[in-house]
Amino acid sequence: MAIVENGTRPEERVLTGRLDDLGGLVARHAVTGPAMLFVGEVAAFAEAFVEPARQLQEAAA
């Protein structure tokens, strides 16, 4: 599963983990929102696309 906090904002964070540790992940990383939760195969794409997208945003700035 993946949690996307502050999506499309400069302070965007993407956290990935197991659904059975959702509460712990949120607590450890002090997620405050707004945030979206992605569960299943689509969550696997989070790690593959986050860093390349961030690099494109920085290059465009």
Sequence and secondary structure as in RCSB ss.txt:
>XXXX:A:sequence
MAIVENGTRPEERVLTGRLDDLGGLVARHAVTGPAMLFVGEVAAFAEAFVEPARQLQEAAA
>XXXX:A:secstr
 EEEESTTSTT EEEE  GGGHHHHHHHTT  SSEEEE SGGGGHHHHHHHHHHHHHHHH 
